[in-house]
């Protein structure tokens, strides 16, 4: 096999070494257009997991790296003159220049051809003359560009500028230092990469990355400074952190981070590796780590599979999910720093906790294991009684006190008959109320027959329906005292007259359809009915339908009412510019698009009992070009809060059929976080929050006040009580019903009669 490697960075070099080590008969050549000692940046961080893979695949490289590593355990967060220390993390770093030297030496010892200061032959020639072409040519990959139609890359530029610098000193921890300047917020990320040693680093060395929003960078005048001047300016801003030492550069240009995602990683005998295939923001330290892990996986697949094509397919199948998960975490981290100005006003320890948990890979549970002293201090500041996880602290909305922070999210059951909830709803909602959540929400309860999504939707347009709901609320209040039950009122708008979800979601009925109405006459999907645009008189009718349903909901005994202004239903259709094309007073600007939803809110609030809270669910983004923006979402929340909303339930999407949501763990939380801190209104976060550790982390970090979970409560109606049992919590935030108390501890599993291990006797 003849192998061509384009690019002499760590990923390309390590791939070359591994492929040659596997089979000495392989002819492996690396083309690198720069000199062997040319490199950007300074230090490289590798995880213990990655090092374990290196040790297994090539002990020679591992031993060389181990001799060079600087290791540390602490993270220091310095904010407004206060340093917070969190320990027990574990990092290893070395100089990028030294890493390349080690890989050069290993490649030469194995017989890999290294061609420095040499452009690789054109791709067509390499593909013709080699059995495998490994494109490790970086974020600006010419290989990826040449085959863009096959690889289908998406490159996203972000909102911060950053620069790689170094200080001739050894930080004693991973440093995050925040500077609030007259121009805006700036941050320093720093870590050691070289111990003091004669010659290259007599005082040791640390990487220093300075980052700030584009507008802050321009306001501070960095656009007008050269490389030396920029380093000097950064050194002055962070002089206290650096102990007055200067910063040095290495072809250090300010740049904007770009996230690279490619749909395919291989084509024929060409395969992408490292930054050519994907990038991950430096704030989680994963660029070189991912490239090295790519190399490990590629070599393993070539060894394990019977053909190159099968190997490349296996490589892609193995690595893409891992990289996608890392990229989601990296994006969460990146966006947290982009919005740093939202976070700096938080209490000092909570700010530090939020920074540590920003990517959602480090959680409350992780930190309790790594550094219980720090975590307990954050909990005390938050107000957690001793032994009480954050999720089991109470929260007050108007006259209603919820005993914990868990909400059973509204979930359409499509099981009503003529809008009347029956035994299924009693068991479904009753079980979740017995399961310990602080608040149990109904599905979207429709305000009219024409406002149903499907024939199976529940309603509140008749007294009979109200009486059926009263049966359910009475059960909850009697059998699950301390659990609140809320009703979500809505109208389907243009998304109505469809089949039951399991018969074809959003598909129109085969027969028995009813006419639809909406803000504008735009169908939801290609097969959907075209709705009629609501007239002024019809707007009044709909508003009165909401008011009548709210009156019935109050009589039915609900503790909280939520107005559904999300997911493309009627009121949401007025809010989004993609679905509201009206030219009257109810369309156009955000203020005008808000007019009808606010009229409905005000009308409902007038009949809803004063002491009972009202919330509003919104879609904070449409996940589509030209749709609702994050700024629009803040404007919506501010308007509803000004009209008396007690909390905003922050969801996203489902407004247009051609949306492109960016799914991932807790992926909607940043929108709730922004609304909470820009508007100052309580929020309910929702969307792929699946573990009690997530709930604890988000609440303690101040990113949300309540967490709404849907699918976890379908899987386990007693999710909240089980979360309490698994955390060893027994208190007022999670009360087991008397008949269930015998099950309040996790049942034993497995054998308990096996002998305990003993040390071998001495000889």
N, C-alpha and C positions, 0 to 999 in steps of 0.2 A: 504494500500500500504506500502510495505517495501522498503525503499530507502537506498542504500549504496553510500556514497560519498568518493572517493579515492582522498586524498589530502586536507590538511587543510590550503591552501592559501586563500586569500581574495575571489576569485571566488567560491571555493568549500564551504567555510563557509557561504557565503551569499546565495548561492543556497540552502544549508541545512536550513538556517533560514527561507527563503521565503517559501519553500515547507512545512515546519512544521507549519508556521503561517497560511498558506492557509487551512490546515486540521490538527487539533490537533491529529486526530486518526492515522495519518501517523507515522510509526516508521522510524526515520531518524538517521543514524549513519555515523559519519565522522571518517575515519582512517587517521592518520597523523604519519609518522614514527619518526618525530622530536619532541622535547619538545615544550610546548606551547610558551615559550619565545625565541625559536630559529627562526631566520629569517635572510635573506640576505638583503643587501641594507639598505637604511635609509628612504627616503621620498617617498611619493606617490602623484601624481598629478591627480586630477579628474576635469572633465569639469562641467560647469553649467548644461549642458544637462543631463549628467549622474546623477548629484545630484538631478535634477528634477525627474528623474525616481525613485531614491531611496526614495525621499520624498513621492511620490505617493504610492509606494509599501510598505514602512515600515517607518512611521514617527518616530518611536522610534530610529532606527539606524540613520536616518537623523539628528535628534536633537543632538544625541551624537557626530556625525561627525562635525556638525556646530560649536559646542563649541570648537573643537580642531583646526579648520582650520586656517592656515596662508594665508591671501589673499594679492595679489599685482596685479598691472596693467602694470608695465613697463618691457621692455626687454632692457638690456644693451649689446651692442656688442663692445668689446674692441679689437682693431686691430692696431698694430704698435703705441701703446701708446695713441691712441685716442679713447675716449668712445663716442659712438653714442647711444642716448636714443630714444626709440619708446614707446609711451604710449597707453593706451586705450585697452589693450589686455584682462586682467582679468584671473587670475589663482587662484586655491585653492589647498593647499597641507597639509598633515599631516604626522606624522611619521608612517612608516609601522608597527612598533611594536605596536603603540597605535591603529592603525586600526585593527590589529588582536585582541587586547584586547577587543575592542568594539564588534567585531563580536563573540568572545568567550562568552562574557557576554550575548549577545542577544541569542545565540544558547542555552546556559544553561537555560536562563529564559523561553524559549519556550519548553524545554524538548528534545532538540537534544542530542544524545549520542556522546560525544567527546572522542575518544580513541587516546591519544598521546603516543609517543614512541612505536607505535604498527604498524607493517606491516599489510596491508590489506590482508585478505584471498586471495587465488589465484582466478583469474578471473572466471574460470569455476564454482567455488563454489559460488561466489557472484552472478553470472548470474542465478544459479539454485535456490538460497535461497532468492533472492530479486526480486521485481517487476521492479525496475529501478536501474541501476548502472551509477552514474555520475562520469566520469573520469576527475578529475581536477588535475591530477598528473604532470602537468608542461611540460616544453619544452622537457624533456627527458622521456616523458610518457611511462611507461611500458605497459599500456593498449593499446596505439596506436601501439606500436611495436608488441604486441601479435596478434593484428588483422590488421597488415599492409597490408595483401592481400585484405582486405575489405576497409579500410580507404584510402589506397593508398597515403601515405604521400610523400611530396617532401621537403627535408631539404637542404637549401642552406647556406653554410658558406661564410662569407664576408671577406673583406680585412683589417679590422681594429681590433686592440686589445683595450679593454677598461677595466676599473676597477671602482667599486663603493666605494667611500670614503665619509667622512663627516668632516665638520669643525664646531667647537663650536662658531658660530657667526651667525648672521642673515643677509643674503644678502637682500638688499632692492629692488631686481628685479631678474628676470630670467637672468642669466649671460651666455654670450658666450665670452670666452676669448681665444685669439689665441696667441700661442707662436711659433715664428720662431727660432728654435734652430740650432746648427751646425749639428744636426743629421736629421733634417727635421721638418715639421710642426706638432704641437700638439695642441689639443683644450681642453678647460674645459667647461663643461656644469654644471651650478650650480643654485640651487633654495632653498629658505628657507622652512623648514617644521615644525619648532617648535619655538614658541615665548619664550623669557626668562621667566623661572619659577623656583621656588625653587625645589631642588631635582634633577630630571633627566637632565634638561637642564637649568642651571642657567644663561647661556649666550645665550640661544637659539641655534638653530642648522640649518645647511644647508647641502643638498646633494651636493656632488662634484663628477662628473664623468669625468675622464681623458681618452681621446681617441686619438689614432694615428694609422697610417698605420703600418702593420706588420713589414715592413723593417725598419721603423723609430724606432719602439719599440726595435728591435734587435740591431740596431746601437747604441741606447742610453744605452744599457746594462741592460734593465729591465728583460731580460730573466734570468739573473744571480742573481737577487735580491730576497730576501724573502719578505713576506707581510709587515713587519715593514719598511724595507729599501725602498720598493717601495713607501709607503706612505710618507716617509721623502723626497725622491727624488722629487716626485710630488709637495710636499709642497714648496720646494726650487724653482722649475721651475715657480710656480705660486704664489710666495711669495707676490708680490705686490697686487694681487687680494685678497689674504687671510689676508692682513695686518700683515704678519709675523706669523700668528697662525699656529699651526701644523694641519695636517690631521690625522684622525684616521680611522682605518679599522674595518671590522666586517666580518671575514672570506672572505676577499676581494682578490679574485684571478683574475688575468688578464685572460680575455676570449675573444673569437671571437663570434660576434653575428651570430645567425642562424635564418634564416627565415623559418618558418614551414607553409606549405600549405597542407591541406588534401582535397582530392576530396569528401569524405563523412565524416559526423560527427557522424553518428549513425549506429548501427547494432543491430537488435533485440531489447533487452532492455538495451543496452549500448550506452551512449552518451558522446561525448567529449565536454569539456568546457574550455575556456581560452587558456593558452599556450599549452595545450595538442592538441588543434585543430588548433591553429594559433599563430603566433607571429608578433609583429610590433616593429620596432626599437625605442629605448627609446628616440631618439631625437624629437619625436612628442608626447612622454609621454602617450602612449596608451595601455600598457600591462595590468595594473590593471583595467583601464577604460573598455577595451574590455571584460575582464573576468567578471566584475560586470554587464555589459550590457548583456552578455550571460546569466548570472544567472537570471536577470530580465525577459528576453525573454523566457527562459525555463520554469520558474514558470508560466508565463502568458499563454503559450501555453498548459501546462498541465491543467490549469484551464479552458481554453476555448474549448479544443478539447474533443471529446467523448471517445477517447482511447489513450493509451500511444503511440502506433505506429503512430497515426495521429498527436499527439502532437509533437513527435520527428521530423516528416517530416515537420510540420509547423515551428518548431524552426529553422531547417536547412534552410528552404526556406526564413525565415525572416532575419536571421543573416548573411548568406553567402554573399549576395551582399554588406551589410554594411561593413563587415570585409574586403572583397576584395578591396573596395574603400579605406579603411584605410590602408591596406597593400600597395597599390599602392603609396599612399602619403608617407608612411613610407619608402618605398624603394627609392623614389625620394630624400627624406631627407638624408637617409643613404648614397646614392651614391654621393650626394653633399659634404658631409663631407669626404667620401673616397677620393674625388678628390679636397680636400681643397687647395692643392698646386697650382691647376690651377686658383683658385679664389683670392688668397691673393694679387696678383699684381694689382687688380682693384682699381679704385679710392675709397677712404675710405667710403663715403656714399653709393656708388653703391655696395660696398662689403657688407655693412650692409643690404641694401635693398635685395640683392641676398640671403643672409642668411635667412632673414625673410620670403621670398617668395619661399624658396627652395622646399617645399613640394607641392606647387601649391594650398594649401588650404588657405593660406593667399595670397592675390593678391594686385595689385595696388589699385583696388577699395576698398578693405577692409581697407587698410592702410590709404587711403584718408579719410575714415570715422573715423577710430580709432585715427589717429594722422596726421591731415592735415599739421601741421607745418613741421614734419619730411619729409613727402612725397613731399611737395613743395620744400624743400631744395634739395632732390635728383633730382627732375625735373630741378631745376635751374642748378645744377652741370652738368646734362646731356645736357643742352642747349635748353630745352623747353621754347619757349616764353610764357609769362603769358597767362594762359587760354588755352594752347595748350596741349592736351594729347600726350604722347610720340609717339603713333602710327601715329600722323599727323605731325611729323617732317620730313623734306626732307632727302633723302639719295642719294649720288652720286656714280655711277659706271662708271668709265672712263669718256666719254663725255656725259653721260646720267644722268640727275638729276630726280629722282623719287620724286613726291610730298608727298608721304606718305610711310609707311612701309608695306602696304598690297599688296600681290600678289595673283591673281587668279591662283591657281595651275593648271598645265596641267591635263586635264581630257579627256580621249578618249571618243568620241561621236559616233564613228562607223556609221556615217551618210553620208559619202562621196560616190560618184559614180565614179568609175574608178580613185579614188584618188583625184577627184576634189571637193573642198569645195563649198557648194551651199548656198541656202537661209538660211537653218538651221544654218550654221556656221556664216553667217552674223548676224542673229538675236541673236544667242547664245553669240558670242564674243562681238557684239556691245552692247548688253544689259549690260553685265558685265563691259564694258568700261564706259558706261554711269553711272554705279553704283558707281563710285568713286575710285576704286582701283588704286594704283600707277602704277601697272604693271599687264597686262592681258597676260597670256600665252596660246598659242595654245595647242592642244593635241599633242602627239608624231606624228610628220609629217614624213612619211617614205621616204627613199631616193631611193627606187626601188620597183617595183611590188612584187618582191620576199621578200622584207623586211617588208611587211605588216603583221600585227597581224591577221586581218580579212579582208574580201572583202570590208568592209565599212570604212577602214582606209584612212585618207587623205594622200596626198603625195606631193612631189616637184621634181618629176623626168621628168616633161614635162613643156613646156612653157605655155600650157593651164592652168595647175594647178597654175603656178606662177601668171598668169593674174587674176585667181579667188581669190588668196590670196591678190593681190593688191587692188581689190575691197573692201576687208575687212579692210585692213590697212588704206586705204583712208578714209573710213567711221569713223574709230576710231580717226584718226588725225583731221578730219574735225568737227565731232560732239562731240567729247570728248577731246578737247585740254587739254594737261597736263597729259593725261593717255598714258603710253607707252604700246606697244604691242610687245611681244616676241614670237619667234618660237622655238620649241623644235624639233631637228632633231634626228632621231633614226632609227634603223634596228631591226626587231623582233628577228632575230637569230632563236634559236630552239623553240621559243614560237609563231611561225607564223602558218599560214594556219589553223586558228581556227574559230569557229562560232562567231557570234555577241554575246556580253556579255550576253544579256538577253535571248539568245537561248542556252546557256551553256558555261560558261566562261572556257577557256583553253581546251575545247573539240574540237577534230579535225573535219574538215568539212566532211559531208557525201559524197560530191562529189566536183570536181573542185579544188582539192588540188594542191599546188605547192611545189617543192622540197625545203627543208630547209638547211641552212648552219649554222655552229657554230664553236666555238673554238675547240671543241672536239665532237666526235660522240656519244653524250649522250642525250637520249630523256628527255623531261621535266617531263612527267607523264607516267603512265603505258600504256595509250592508244595513247600517242603522237608518231608522226613520228620520226624516227631516223635521225638526221641531218648529212650532210656530213661535214667532217673536212675541213676547208678552206685551200687551197694550197697557196703558196707564190703568184702565179699569181692572184688568186682570192682575196687575201688580197689587192693587188694593185687595182683591179677592185672596191672593196667595198670602199676603200679610195677615189677613184675618184668619186664614186657616192655621197659620203658625200660632196666632194668639189663642185660638180656641183649643188647639192641641196642648199648649202650655198650661192653660187653665185646667184641662182634664188631668195633665200630669201632676199638677199641684194637688188636686183632689185625690189622685191615686197614691199619694204618699211618697213620691220620689224626693230624695234629699238634695239633689243637684240637677241642673239642666244644662245640657251642652247644645249649642247651636252648630249644626254641621255646615261649615262654609269651606269644605275641602273636597278633594277627589273628583272634581268635575261635575258634582251635582248642582242643583239649581243655583244656590247662593254662590258657590264657587265659580260657576259659569259667569256670574257678573264680575267677579274679582279679576279673572285672568284676561289679559289683553288678547290672548289667542282665541278666546271663546266669546268675548264681548266686543262686538263691532257696531254697537249702537251709536247713533249720532245725536241722541237726545240728552237730557240731563243725567241719564244713567249710564252713559258710556264716554269713552275718551280718556281723560286723566285718571290716575288712581283715585283721587278724591271723588270723582264722579262715579267710578266703578264701585266705590264703597257705599254709595248713597243708598241703594236698595237693601243690601245686607244690614246696614246700620238702622234703617227704618224698621226692618223686621226685628232686629235685636232690641231696639227701644220699645217696640210694641209688646214683645214677649216679657221684657224686664218689668213693664208696668203691671202685668198680671201675675208674674211669678212672685211668691212671697219674699218680702224684703230681706228676711234673715237667711234665706237659702241662696247659695252661690250659683252663679252662671258662668260657664266657660264657653269658649269658641274654638272649634277645630279649624285650622287653616292648612292649605298646601303652601309651604314656604318657597317652593320652586316648582315649576312645571317640568323640569328636566327637558326643556325644548327651547330652541332658539326663538327669541322674541317673546318669551313667556314671562311669568312672574320672576322677579329677581329677589335676591336676599334683601336689598334695600326696600323693595315693595313689601316684602313680608314684615319688615320692621314697621313700615308705615301702616299696614293693616293692623298689626298688633297694637300700635300706639292709638289708633282710632278706636278700636274696640275697648281698650283699657280706659280711654277717656269717657266712653259711654257707659262704663260700669262693669266690664268683664272682670271677673275675679281671677281668671287664669286663662292662658292661651295654650291649647293643645296643638302641638306643632308637628304636623305630618308633612308629606311632600307628594307631589305627582298625582298620577291617575286622572289628570285633567284632559290630556290629549292622547290619542291612541298611538302616536308615533314618538312617544317619549323615549329617552335613553337614560334611565336612572343609573346612578353609580352605587350599586348595592354593596353592602359590606356590613361588618359588625357595627352596630350603633350609628349607622351612616347618616341618620337624620338629626342626631344630637347637636351638631354644630349650629344648625338653624335655631334650635331651641335656646342654645347657649347665647347666641347673638341677641335674640329677642329679650331674653331675661335681663341681660346687662345693658342693652341700649334703651329699653323701654322701662325697665324696673318693675315688670309685672311677673308674677309667678308663672311658671311654665310646666307643661307636662310633656316629657320627651317620649318618643315612640319610634319603633323601627329597628328590628333585629337586635333588641335588647333581650338576651336570652338567659342570662345567669344572674344569680343573686350577687355575685361578685361585681358584675357590671352595674347593678343598681347601687350597691354600696359606693362604688368608685365614682359614678356620675353625681350622686347626691352629695357626697363628701367634698368633691371638687367644686361644688357650686355651679355645675353646668345645667342642672335641672332641679326642680323641687319635687316632682313626682315622676314615676316611670310607669308607662302603660305597656303591658305585655299581652299579646294575643295568643300566638301559637303555643307558647309554654303552658298557658292555662288550658288549651285544648288537650295537650299531652298529659297534663297533671292538674286536675281541678284544685288540688291542695298544694299547689306550688309554693305559696307563701309559708304555710305551716311547715312544709318540708325544708324550706330554706332556713327557717328558725331552728329546726331540729339539727340540721347539718352544721349549723354554726354554734350549737350548744346554747342557744338563747331561749329563755323561758321568762316572759315578762308581759307587760300590758300591750306591747306592740304586736303580739302574735298569741292570741288566746285560743286554745284548743276547745272546741265544743265538749261539754262534759261526757257525752257518749264516746268520744274519740280519744280521750286523754290517754287511754292505755296504749295507743299507737303513737304517742308523741316522741318516742325515741326510735331511731333507725333500727329495724330488725337485724338480728345477728345473721350472718351468712357464713357458710363454710364450717369446717370442723373446729372445735375448740378443745379437743382432747389430744392434740399432737404434743409430743415432748418438747420442752424448751431446749434450744441448742446450748451446748456447753463447750468451753475451750478444750482442746486436746490436752491430755495429761502430760506433764513434763517427763522427759526421759533422763 
